[in-house]
Amino acid sequence: MHQAASPTRIHHLLAQQAGQRPDAVFLHEEGGGTLSYAQFWQRVQGVARWLETQGVRPGHRVMMVGENCSAMIAALFGCSLAGAWPVGVNARLSAREIENIRQHAQPQVTLYTTGISPSARVHAETAGASEAPPAVWGPGVQAVPADASTAPETASHANEVATLIYTSGTTGAPKGVMVPHRGLLHFARVSAASRRLTPHDIGYAALPMSHIFGIATVLMATVHAGASLVLRSRFDPEDAFKALACPGVSILQGVPTMFSRMMAAAPPKTALRAPALRYVYTGGAALDPTQKRDVERYFGLPMHHGYGITEYAGSMFVTDMDAPRADCSAGFAVDGVELRIGTPDSGASVPGQRGDILIRGPGVMLGYYRDAAQTAQALLPGGWLHTGDIGYVDADGALFISGRSKDLIIRSGFNVYPIEVESVINAFPGVRLSAVVGRATADQNEEVIAFVEPLPGASLDLRLLMLHLRAQLAPYKRPAQIIPIDTIPTTVSGKILKQPLKERLA
């Protein structure tokens, strides 16, 4: 198959695996059934044909409001085959957020994974959706066509877009990241190689397939290797432990909040059954040293880490499998990625010198959809992507993330990086999670405010916590106030949402 020899679109990888290992299991579904590579490729071809009957042409957008299931993945690959742009949206977003994305993306057809997701069912009812053919999609999918025919994209990059991902946790209008096929294909190879994936590996896929972490690191690398996935609509720690035992998950990846929930629900180490587990990885947010220590002790494996953003198709930095780190570095640049700290003409990075993280490589987004102004701010001359993050490298060239540039707190002329304060708070007994934000003061300064979520059933002594922080932090980094909170808000992909916390302080 000539296509498969040098894939140019993401569905080519799937077709290749269906040809080479048709009977191998691709998906372990939530109800207990499995789908082979050949069965799934058949479904994807049916989805592409069905989309064409709905008037979908190359460059049209197809929106899928859902939670993880085989239909969510079939939409992604089916759109690739049809030349359309899939727009995966997590069904747990609010009706307002979903409507904003729909208005912006203008999909030719919108799909809902009503069978697996109560949230999607509510959205589908509101939209007046009707059942999509189960013979094509499998059970539990509804669809609604656009009110009026939409225009396909015909710009030069129209056939390069593998998916549109709308960034979560931002304020104001949604930004649709145009993710390139070539970036996902490149990272699928890089990611599979970095973990030495083989067809025998089984990954755990509870990360949303509407997010770059789920699509690139979990899904595309698995398909590249011909491995299989335990597919789950939502993360449940008890289910994760069951999957480690049977069918025997070997690759466990997730955001830090997923691992904190696993540690809270963990059976005694003597009762842990994970015979195949060989690789544990977290990304999508800062790595906390306390969590890293606890996870490594429990599983008896290094906790690997990486750094990626929606605007890049996959992780840009990952820790080396053969050289696990004792610190919380995001590791080293993956194949094809170049780094600058500061500006595009900064030259070689100076160890320890903090600055804006700029990236260049095959996974850089094609831009923000229908937003030339924001695109111009992010894509700099020479092909550099301004990530919006601040970081530095050590003498070995390993990258450390200091935080988001917009989260930086300036206290009496000193830079306070919330991650550093959060790491100290999170090490205190009884703390599950913390979030540190800045609050403007009357004297044109900023003070540090910490929101702290206790572990279930724990009671926090704020006076002792303050004493702990006094011993561990310079005076300008210490919170002026600690605010207990039942649940720190996070995005559906597990990133802490700081804007709602800042609004509480207004």
N, C-alpha and C positions, 0 to 999 in steps of 0.2 A: 504494500500500500504506500504509494509515493508520499501522500499527505503525512502519514505517520512518521516517515523518515525524518522530516524536518517540520515539526508542528509550527503553525503560525497563529492558530486560534486554540482556545483552551479545550474545545471539544475534541480536537485531534488526539490529545493524550488519552481521553476516554475510549475513543475508537480503537486506538492502538492496543490498549489493555484488553478490550473486548475481543480483539482478533487473536491476541497472544495467549490469554488465559481466560477464555470465555466462562468457564465454570467456577472460577475463583470467587469467593465471597467479597463483595464490595461493601455492602451495608448490612449491619445487624440493626434491624428496625426496632422501634419502641415496643411494639406488640409482641416481639419475639421472633418474627419472621426474618428471612434474609433475602437479599437481592444479589445475584451474581453480576459480574461486569457485563456479560452478554445481555442479560435481562434488562439491566439498567440502560445500556446503549440502545436497545430496542425502544424503551420508553422515551428516551431523549429524542429519537428520530420521530416518534409519534407526536411528541410535544411540538417539535419544529413544524411538522405538517399542519397540526391543529392551529398553531399561531398564524400560519399563512392563510388559513380559512377565515381567520378573524381580521384579515386585512393588514396583518403585521408584515412590514417590508424592511429590508436592511436600513438601519438608522432610526427605526421606530423605538420608542421606549416601552417596556413591559414591566409593570410594577407587580411585585409579589409581597403582599402583607402577610407575614407568617412567623412561625417558629419552626425550628429545625425538624425536617421530615424529608422523605425522599422527593416529594414534589418540589420543595424549595430548591433542592440541588438540580432536579430535572429542569426547572425553569432557567437556572443559570446556564447549563450546558445547551438546552434547547434553543435559547436565545442566541448563543454563540453559533450554532448550526444554521439558524435562520438569519443571522447577520444583525439581529436586534440588540438593544442595550437593556439588559436586565437591571431592575432597580429593586433590590431586596430591602425591605423595611421591616423592622421588628414589630410584631403585632402588639407588643406591650407599650409602644408609644401611645400617647393620648390621641384622641380623635382630631384635635386641633393640629398636633404635630404632623400626623399622617396627611391631613388635608393640605397643609402648607407644602409638603413634599409633592403631593399629587399635582397641585396647581403649578408647581415649578417644573416638574419633569414632564407633564402633559403626556401620560402614557396612552397608547392606543388601546390597551386592555389592562385591567387590574385584576389580580388573582388573590385569593384568600385561602389559607390553609385551615379551613374551618373544622376539619376532623380532629386535628391534633391540638388546636389552640382555641380555648374559650374566648380569648381576647380577639382573635381574628374573626370568630363567629359574630361577635357584637359589631365589629367594623363592617362585616359583610352585610349584616341585616340593615344597618344604617344606609349602606350604599345601594341596597336593592339588588344584590348579586344573586345569581342563580347557579345551579350545579353545573360544573364543568364535567365533561364525559369521563366517568371512572375508567373506561377502557383505555383512555389516553393517559390520565393523570394518576390513576389509582383513586381510592375512595377519599372523600373529605376535602375536595377543592371546589371553591365557587369562583365565579368570574363575572365581571361587569365590563362591557365595552365603553369606550369614551363617548361622551355626549355627542361630540362631532368629530369627524375624522381629523387626525392629528398629522402634522407634517414630519416626514422622516428627516433626520439630519443628513446633509449631503456635503458638509465641509470635508477638507482633506483628511482630517483625523477620524471621520465617521466610522470607518471600518477597522480602526485600531482600538476602539473602546470595548473592553471585555465586560465591564459592569460600571454602573453609577452607584457610588456609595455616599449617602448623605451623612455628613459629620454630626456626631452626637455631642450634646453638652455645650453647644455654642449658643450664644445669645443672638437674637435678631433672626434674620432670614436664613433658611437652611442653605448649606453649601454642598453641591453635588460634585464629588470627586470623580473625574473621568479616569478610570483605572485601565492601563493598557494591557492588551493580550500579551505583548512581548514581555512585560514586566512580570506577570503572573507565571508565564512559562519559564522564564529565567529563574525566578525564585523557587518554583516547584522543584527544579533540579538542584539548586543550591541547598534548599531546606532538607530535601531527601538525603543528599550527600552528607550534610552536617550531622545528621542523626543516624546515618548508615541504614536507612530504611530498606527493608526487603519485603517481598510478598508475604512473609510469615508474620509481619508486625500487625498489631491491632491498636488503633488509636481510639481515644475517647472524645467524642464530638458533641459537647454540650455548649461550646462557644457558638454564639449566633452566626449563622451563615449569611447574615446581612452585614457582617463586620469583616474588615480586612484580615484580622487575626484568624477567624474561623475559615474564611475563604482560602487565604494563601498558605498559612502555616499548617492548618489542620487538613483541609480538603485537597488542595492542589498537590501538596507534597505526597499525600497518601496515594492519589491517582497516579502520579509520576512513578511511584515505586510499585504499583500494583498491590498495595496493602489493603487492609479493610478498616472500617470505622464502626464503632458502636455509636449510633446516632440517637441523640436525646433532645427533646424539645426544650427542656429546662434542666438546669443543673440541680441534682439532688444528691447530697453526700452519701446517703445510704445506698443509692443506686450505683454511684461511682465505686464504692467498696465491693458491691456485688459483681460489677463488671471486671474489676481487678481479679476476682476469683474465677469467674466464668462469664464470657469466653476467654478471659485471660488477657486483659489490656496490657500492652507492653510499653505504650507511649502515653504518658499522662501530661497533658498541657492545659493551662488555664490561667486566668487572671488571678491576682493575689487574693481577692475576696473569695474565690472558689476554694483556694487552699485553706483560708482561715475557717471556712465552714467545714471543710473536711477534718481539720484538726479538732474543731469543737465537737464533732460527731464520731471521732475515730474510736474504733474498738481497741481494747488493750493490744499492745504490740504483739503479744503472744498469740492473739487471735487474728492478726492480719494475714490474709491469704492473697498474695499477689505473686504467683509463681513465675509469671512472664515479665513483670515490670522491670524495665531496664533504663528508662529515661524519664526524668521529671523536669518540667520546664514551666516557667512563668514569664508572662510579658503583659503588655497592655497598660501597665502602671509601674510605679517604682517598686523595687524589691526591698522589702523590709528585713533588716538583719535578724531580728528576733524570729520572724516567720521562717526565714531560710534555715536557721539553726534547728527550729522545731521540726520542720518537714524533713530535713536531712537525717535527724536522729530517728524519726519515726519510720521512714521508708528505707533507711540505710543506703541512700543513694545521694549523689550531689544534686542540688537544685540549680538547674541551669537557668540562664536569664538572657534576654535579648531586648532590643530597642527597635520599635517600628511605629509608624504613624499611618493614618488613613491615606495620606498623600503619597505614600510609597507602597508599591505592591509587594508587601512582605517585610520581614525584619531586615533592617539595615546593618545591625550588629548582633552577634550572638556569641555566647561563651563557648570555648573550645571543649568538645566532648572529652578529649584526652588530657586536658589540663584544667580540671574544675577549680574554681576560684573560692577563696575564703572570704572575699569581700563582696560588695554588691554591684560590681561593675557590670555593664551591659556587654562586655566582651569586645570582640574585634570586628572590623568591617568585613562583611561577607563579600564573596567574589563579585567584582564589578562595581562596588561602592567606593566612592571617594569622599573624604571628609575635609571640611574647613571649619575652624573655630574663629568666628568674628565676621569676616567679609570674604567674598570670592577671591580677593587678591591678598589674603592674609599669609599665604605660604604655609610652610610646615607648622603644625601645631606645637606650641610650647607647653611642655608638661606642667600641669597644675594651673594653667592660665584659663580662666573661665570666659566664655563668650557664647554668642549665638551659634547654634549648630546648623551648618549648611551641608547639604548632601547632593552628590551627583551620581547617577547610575541608571541602569535600564528600567528600574521600577518607578522612576519619577512620574507623577501623574501628568496627564495631557493638559490639565487645567481644571478650573472649577466651571461646571456647566453653566452657560449663560451668565457669566460673571467675569467680564474682562478686567474690571478694576481689582477684584480680589486676586485674580490669577496673576496680574502684574506685580502685586505685592509679594506673592509667594514664589513665583518663578523668576529668578534673577538672571541677568546676562551670563552667558556661558553655560547655561543648562543647570545652574545651581538652584536647589530647593531650599527656601528658608523654612525650617521646621517649626519655628516658634518656641523651641526648647533651648535651654542653656545647659552647657556642659563643659567638660575638660577631659584631656587624656592624661594618663600617667606616663612614666618613663618608658613603659613597654608598648605604649600606643593603645591601651585598653580605654574604652570610653566610660565616663561616669556622667550620669544625668543629674544636674543640679535642680532642675525644675522647669516649669513653663515660664517664659518671659513675662507673661501677663500675671502670673501668680507671685512674682518676686515682690517681697515686702522691703521697703527702704525705711529703716528705723534709725533716726539720728545720723543719717549719712551712711550707715552700714547696710550692706545687702544681707537680708535674711532669706534663706532658701527653705520653704516650708517642709520639704522632704526631710531635712536634717532634724528639725524639731519634732516632726511626726515620728521619726524612727526612735527617738528617745522616749516619747510618750508611749509608743506601742510596746516598748520593752517593760513597761510597768505592769505588775501583776493585776489581772482583772480587766485590762483594756483589750477590746477586740479591734478597734479601729479609731483613728483620729484624723482630723482635717484641720489644717492651720491656714488662716486667712489674715489679711491685713485690714485694719479699720482706721480711717482717717481721724486725726485728732484736731482740736481747735487751733493748735499751734503749727499747722501745716506739716505735721509729722505723721507717721503711721505707727500703730501699736499692733502687737502680735496677739491674735485671739485663737484659742484652741477649742474645737468641738471634739468631745470624746464620747465614744460609744462603748459601754461596758460589755463584757462577755455575758451571755445569758445567766441570770442568777447571781451575778457578782455585784457587790456594792463597792463603789469607789470612794476612798478617802481623799478628797481633793487637797487637803492640807499636806498629807504625805506625798501626794503627787507633785505638788509645788516644791516641796523640799527636794524631791528626786530631781526635778528640773533645775533647781538652783545649783545642785552639785554637778550637773552634767552639761550645762549650757552657759555661755557668756551672758552677761546681764542684758545686752540688747536683743538677744534671741529668745529670752524668756517670755512666755505669754503674760499679758497684763490681766487676762481673764481666761478661766477654763469653764466651758459651758457643757454640762452633761447633755447627751441627746440619745433618744431611744434608738434611732436608726440614722446613720449618715447617708444622705442621698447618693445614689450611684446611677450611672447609665446602665442600660440593659447589658452592656458588655463589661460592666464591673468597674469602670473608672469613677472616681469620686467627683461629684458635681459640686463645685465650690460656689457657683453663682447663687444658688438658693440660700446657702449659708451666709454669704455676704449680704443678701437682701434682708435676712433676719436681723442683721446688725444696723440696718439703715434707720 
